[in-house]
Amino acid sequence: MVIVRSMQDVGRRIALVPAPPFARAACGGTGQARLRTGVFVLCAAVACDGGPQTAAPEARAAIAPMPVAPPAALEGVDAIVSPAGAPVDLEAAADAAPSRALPEGARLSEAPHVRVAELVAALEAIAVALDDAPALRDEYAAWTAAHGLTPTDRLWRDWVRVRLVFECVRDGGLWQLRWAITNRAPRSDAIWDQWAALDGFDPASEGAADVPTATAECDELSALFAVLVRRLGVQDVGLFWPEWNHVVAVWTIADGQVAPVRVVVPTSQIFLDDDASLGTTGFDPWRQKTIYEYRRRDVRDDAELPGPLARYFIARAWAEIERSQVDLQRARNARSAVLGGS
């Protein structure tokens, strides 16, 4: 089922969400559009049972946004056909990031398996290496000004780590996670389980960059974000329900500020436009009176991931993270179109 919150949403991204009871009754699998309780309900070629589902390829093609040029992660995909039928040459449009050596501490062993604690330590090494990145300093200055934040050393440290993890684990992000309805609990356990099962993952194989490493719903992605940034020392990150059937993460910043500031972390594009990124104003985080810090660990530090997958994750993060927010967003949108996410 596709729910359009206003007629202006038609022609832009349409969010696929679990069908509420009234919508299931209104739809009936007819494929017709009806107005019911003030919500325009478009019954596309999608099952209305509220279970795990995605639109049929022809339905997705009809509502998908125009793909944009991706980074090197999408090399090997010759073209995507836009909704208008025009092919988009991804190889010609790609702007591959230059190859560079991983910073000290970010190089994972060549062992068949890597512990979660080692993956987190490698992420921390990348974050430390980004401390002197001029482009990020400029982006940080603009970002804090836009959100009315007072820059502090602690905020800079946390922002670098929040931005790093966000771009890795968001739907369509650098680690190739895909949003889909799963109806699982709001925690990241199933994501870690899916990663642990990828023993045959080969980043050098054809099409490796074009398939999801794990599939998860919005609350699972938000929990994964919270788990990783907390392990990197960022506090006050919790889950926020902007809609009854949707979850994002929220980072509350209080240290050094006149008053606490809540930052929305949209781990998917559901109910948001294609430009929405870290700190989006598309949701009001103060609508939820209390946002409890997500303190559940979800995975043990000594849990193991396939070595090739973990090394791929760290290499992708280091190769791309210094790109501008605009470039990262465009790449995310293109990658999500390939992976079939939001």
PLY file of the C-alpha trace (Angstrom):
ply
format ascii 1.0
element vertex 342
property float x
property float y
property float z
element edge 341
property int vertex1
property int vertex2
end_header
0.00 0.00 0.00
1.21 3.50 -0.81
-0.02 6.39 1.35
0.18 9.90 -0.06
-0.14 12.55 2.61
-1.07 15.25 0.11
-1.64 15.49 -3.61
1.67 17.36 -3.86
3.40 14.13 -2.90
2.29 12.55 -6.17
5.24 12.75 -8.55
7.69 12.87 -5.66
8.78 9.98 -3.42
5.87 7.91 -2.15
6.53 6.09 1.11
5.72 2.40 1.42
4.37 1.78 4.91
2.44 -1.00 6.67
-1.22 -0.71 5.75
-3.38 0.34 8.72
-6.72 -1.46 9.22
-8.84 1.20 7.53
-6.52 1.21 4.52
-6.61 -2.56 4.20
-10.38 -2.35 4.11
-10.36 0.50 1.63
-7.93 -1.17 -0.70
-9.23 -4.67 -1.20
-6.56 -5.26 -3.82
-8.51 -3.23 -6.39
-5.64 -0.96 -7.40
-8.02 2.03 -7.16
-7.46 5.28 -5.33
-9.97 6.30 -2.65
-10.28 9.08 -0.10
-10.74 7.68 3.39
-10.56 9.49 6.75
-8.74 12.44 5.23
-5.85 10.38 3.82
-5.44 9.81 0.10
-4.84 6.09 -0.26
-3.34 4.81 -3.49
-3.71 1.03 -3.75
-0.81 0.04 -5.93
0.24 -3.45 -6.95
1.22 -4.24 -3.36
-0.20 -6.77 -0.91
-2.29 -5.19 1.86
-1.74 -7.75 4.58
0.70 -5.58 6.53
3.42 -8.22 6.32
6.89 -7.96 4.75
6.42 -6.60 1.25
7.72 -4.27 -1.42
6.11 -2.94 -4.54
6.23 -4.96 -7.73
8.97 -3.77 -10.13
6.47 -2.05 -12.41
4.91 -0.26 -9.44
8.31 0.86 -8.13
9.27 2.12 -11.60
6.14 4.25 -11.66
6.87 5.98 -8.35
10.68 5.87 -8.06
12.55 9.19 -8.15
14.98 9.92 -10.96
18.26 8.13 -10.19
21.35 10.29 -9.85
25.03 9.58 -10.34
26.42 7.21 -7.68
29.96 6.77 -6.37
32.34 3.96 -7.19
30.24 1.58 -5.12
27.86 1.31 -8.07
30.44 0.58 -10.74
29.39 -2.34 -12.88
25.79 -1.16 -13.16
25.55 -0.01 -16.77
22.35 1.97 -16.50
19.11 2.52 -14.65
15.97 3.36 -16.57
14.27 6.44 -15.18
10.49 6.66 -14.72
10.36 8.59 -17.99
12.10 5.73 -19.76
15.41 7.50 -20.33
18.51 5.47 -19.40
20.88 6.98 -16.87
24.48 5.99 -17.58
25.90 5.39 -14.12
29.40 4.46 -15.26
29.79 7.71 -17.17
28.33 9.77 -14.33
30.20 8.16 -11.44
32.81 10.26 -9.68
34.99 7.66 -8.03
36.76 8.61 -4.83
40.56 8.45 -5.02
42.19 5.43 -3.42
44.10 6.18 -0.20
45.62 4.18 2.59
43.55 3.47 5.66
44.59 5.42 8.77
46.52 3.67 11.50
44.18 1.63 13.66
41.59 1.21 10.92
43.33 -1.68 9.19
41.55 -4.87 10.12
43.37 -8.20 10.13
43.07 -10.58 7.19
41.52 -13.20 9.46
38.41 -15.03 8.24
36.36 -13.38 10.97
36.51 -10.01 12.72
35.04 -9.21 16.12
32.48 -6.44 16.50
34.86 -4.68 18.91
37.50 -4.58 16.15
35.01 -3.10 13.67
34.10 -0.39 16.19
37.78 0.34 16.88
38.39 0.76 13.15
35.48 3.21 12.93
36.95 5.17 15.83
40.31 5.30 14.04
38.60 6.77 10.97
36.82 9.34 13.14
40.13 10.37 14.73
41.73 10.69 11.29
38.93 13.02 10.20
39.74 15.53 12.93
41.92 17.58 10.58
39.71 17.33 7.48
39.18 20.95 6.27
36.07 20.13 4.25
34.41 18.57 7.28
35.35 21.53 9.45
33.59 23.83 6.96
30.53 21.58 6.82
30.43 21.40 10.62
30.54 25.19 10.92
27.65 25.57 8.49
25.69 22.75 10.15
26.00 24.12 13.68
25.02 27.59 12.51
21.97 26.21 10.70
20.81 24.44 13.85
21.58 27.30 16.25
24.26 25.30 18.05
27.28 26.65 19.88
30.40 24.88 18.52
32.42 23.08 21.19
35.23 20.54 21.13
32.85 17.88 22.44
30.23 18.67 19.83
32.80 18.46 17.02
33.99 15.09 18.28
30.47 13.72 18.52
29.32 15.22 15.21
32.15 13.53 13.30
31.13 10.15 14.72
27.41 10.70 14.27
27.92 11.73 10.64
30.25 8.77 9.99
27.89 6.14 11.38
24.81 7.77 9.85
26.23 7.67 6.33
27.28 4.04 6.82
24.10 2.52 8.27
21.27 4.60 6.79
19.06 2.98 4.18
21.06 3.03 0.94
24.16 4.12 2.84
27.78 3.12 2.45
27.22 -0.30 4.04
24.41 -1.14 1.60
21.57 -1.61 4.05
18.09 -1.74 2.55
14.88 -0.57 4.16
11.86 -2.87 3.92
8.92 -3.73 6.12
9.96 -6.57 8.44
7.61 -6.25 11.45
10.52 -7.11 13.75
11.21 -5.61 17.16
12.85 -2.15 17.30
16.40 -3.37 17.79
19.32 -4.24 15.54
19.83 -7.93 16.43
18.51 -9.19 13.07
20.90 -6.94 11.15
23.91 -8.34 12.99
22.59 -11.86 12.38
22.27 -11.20 8.65
25.81 -9.82 8.50
27.18 -12.78 10.46
25.62 -15.13 7.91
27.44 -13.55 4.93
30.41 -15.91 5.09
30.58 -16.10 1.31
30.70 -12.33 0.80
33.30 -11.34 -1.78
33.63 -7.58 -2.36
35.54 -8.25 -5.58
32.76 -10.33 -7.10
30.61 -8.91 -9.87
27.55 -7.14 -8.49
28.71 -7.16 -4.86
27.99 -3.44 -4.59
24.50 -3.84 -6.02
22.92 -6.10 -3.40
21.95 -5.29 0.19
24.14 -6.60 2.98
21.06 -6.70 5.23
17.39 -5.75 5.12
15.76 -3.93 8.03
12.91 -1.63 8.92
13.21 1.96 10.09
13.27 1.13 13.81
15.96 -1.52 13.32
18.14 0.89 11.32
17.69 3.56 13.99
18.62 1.11 16.73
21.74 0.08 14.79
22.77 3.71 14.51
22.24 4.22 18.25
24.22 1.08 19.13
27.25 2.09 17.08
27.46 5.77 18.05
27.10 4.84 21.72
30.05 2.48 21.35
31.95 5.44 19.86
31.20 7.53 22.95
28.19 9.56 21.76
25.45 9.83 24.36
21.78 10.78 24.37
20.68 9.01 21.19
17.24 7.41 21.25
14.28 6.38 19.12
11.55 8.79 18.05
8.15 7.97 16.55
7.19 10.90 14.26
4.29 8.76 13.01
2.55 5.78 14.57
4.18 3.49 11.99
7.59 5.08 11.59
10.78 5.49 13.64
13.92 7.60 13.30
16.77 8.27 15.70
17.19 11.52 17.61
20.44 12.87 19.01
19.96 15.30 21.91
22.73 17.88 22.32
22.88 19.65 25.67
26.57 20.09 26.50
27.63 23.72 26.01
24.20 24.81 24.72
21.78 27.35 26.16
19.01 24.75 25.87
18.97 21.15 24.66
18.72 20.69 20.90
17.20 17.58 19.36
18.66 16.49 16.03
16.65 14.15 13.82
18.69 11.31 12.31
16.62 9.96 9.38
17.85 6.41 8.86
15.44 6.07 5.93
13.64 8.48 3.59
10.14 7.35 4.60
7.80 10.38 4.78
10.75 12.60 3.76
11.95 14.02 0.47
15.12 12.93 -1.31
17.19 15.77 0.19
16.45 14.98 3.84
19.62 14.18 5.77
21.17 14.58 9.21
19.26 17.25 11.12
16.27 17.34 8.78
13.34 19.54 9.82
10.89 17.19 8.14
9.93 15.86 11.59
9.48 17.79 14.83
11.42 15.82 17.47
9.74 17.74 20.29
6.39 16.13 19.51
7.53 13.20 21.65
7.73 14.37 25.24
10.52 12.03 26.29
13.15 10.36 24.13
14.87 7.68 26.13
18.50 6.95 25.40
18.93 3.64 23.57
21.24 1.68 25.87
20.60 -1.87 24.71
23.82 -3.32 23.29
22.11 -5.63 20.76
25.34 -7.50 19.92
28.29 -8.73 21.98
31.70 -7.16 21.48
33.16 -10.59 20.82
30.53 -11.53 18.24
32.14 -12.26 14.88
31.50 -10.93 11.39
32.94 -12.31 8.16
36.37 -10.71 7.68
35.83 -9.71 4.01
32.54 -7.99 4.92
34.02 -6.06 7.85
37.04 -4.97 5.81
34.70 -3.88 3.00
32.67 -1.80 5.44
35.73 0.02 6.74
37.18 0.56 3.25
33.87 1.99 2.02
33.59 4.33 4.99
37.14 5.67 4.60
36.89 6.06 0.81
33.66 8.07 0.84
33.13 9.85 4.15
34.95 13.07 3.27
32.62 13.72 0.36
30.25 16.64 0.81
26.82 16.06 2.30
25.28 16.85 -1.08
27.42 14.25 -2.85
26.75 11.64 -0.18
23.02 12.27 -0.42
22.98 11.94 -4.19
24.97 8.72 -3.96
22.60 7.39 -1.28
19.58 8.06 -3.47
21.14 6.30 -6.43
22.30 3.36 -4.32
18.86 3.02 -2.75
17.30 2.91 -6.21
19.56 -0.03 -7.05
19.04 -1.81 -3.72
15.28 -1.23 -3.69
15.06 0.78 -0.44
13.22 3.94 0.51
0 1
1 2
2 3
3 4
4 5
5 6
6 7
7 8
8 9
9 10
10 11
11 12
12 13
13 14
14 15
15 16
16 17
17 18
18 19
19 20
20 21
21 22
22 23
23 24
24 25
25 26
26 27
27 28
28 29
29 30
30 31
31 32
32 33
33 34
34 35
35 36
36 37
37 38
38 39
39 40
40 41
41 42
42 43
43 44
44 45
45 46
46 47
47 48
48 49
49 50
50 51
51 52
52 53
53 54
54 55
55 56
56 57
57 58
58 59
59 60
60 61
61 62
62 63
63 64
64 65
65 66
66 67
67 68
68 69
69 70
70 71
71 72
72 73
73 74
74 75
75 76
76 77
77 78
78 79
79 80
80 81
81 82
82 83
83 84
84 85
85 86
86 87
87 88
88 89
89 90
90 91
91 92
92 93
93 94
94 95
95 96
96 97
97 98
98 99
99 100
100 101
101 102
102 103
103 104
104 105
105 106
106 107
107 108
108 109
109 110
110 111
111 112
112 113
113 114
114 115
115 116
116 117
117 118
118 119
119 120
120 121
121 122
122 123
123 124
124 125
125 126
126 127
127 128
128 129
129 130
130 131
131 132
132 133
133 134
134 135
135 136
136 137
137 138
138 139
139 140
140 141
141 142
142 143
143 144
144 145
145 146
146 147
147 148
148 149
149 150
150 151
151 152
152 153
153 154
154 155
155 156
156 157
157 158
158 159
159 160
160 161
161 162
162 163
163 164
164 165
165 166
166 167
167 168
168 169
169 170
170 171
171 172
172 173
173 174
174 175
175 176
176 177
177 178
178 179
179 180
180 181
181 182
182 183
183 184
184 185
185 186
186 187
187 188
188 189
189 190
190 191
191 192
192 193
193 194
194 195
195 196
196 197
197 198
198 199
199 200
200 201
201 202
202 203
203 204
204 205
205 206
206 207
207 208
208 209
209 210
210 211
211 212
212 213
213 214
214 215
215 216
216 217
217 218
218 219
219 220
220 221
221 222
222 223
223 224
224 225
225 226
226 227
227 228
228 229
229 230
230 231
231 232
232 233
233 234
234 235
235 236
236 237
237 238
238 239
239 240
240 241
241 242
242 243
243 244
244 245
245 246
246 247
247 248
248 249
249 250
250 251
251 252
252 253
253 254
254 255
255 256
256 257
257 258
258 259
259 260
260 261
261 262
262 263
263 264
264 265
265 266
266 267
267 268
268 269
269 270
270 271
271 272
272 273
273 274
274 275
275 276
276 277
277 278
278 279
279 280
280 281
281 282
282 283
283 284
284 285
285 286
286 287
287 288
288 289
289 290
290 291
291 292
292 293
293 294
294 295
295 296
296 297
297 298
298 299
299 300
300 301
301 302
302 303
303 304
304 305
305 306
306 307
307 308
308 309
309 310
310 311
311 312
312 313
313 314
314 315
315 316
316 317
317 318
318 319
319 320
320 321
321 322
322 323
323 324
324 325
325 326
326 327
327 328
328 329
329 330
330 331
331 332
332 333
333 334
334 335
335 336
336 337
337 338
338 339
339 340
340 341
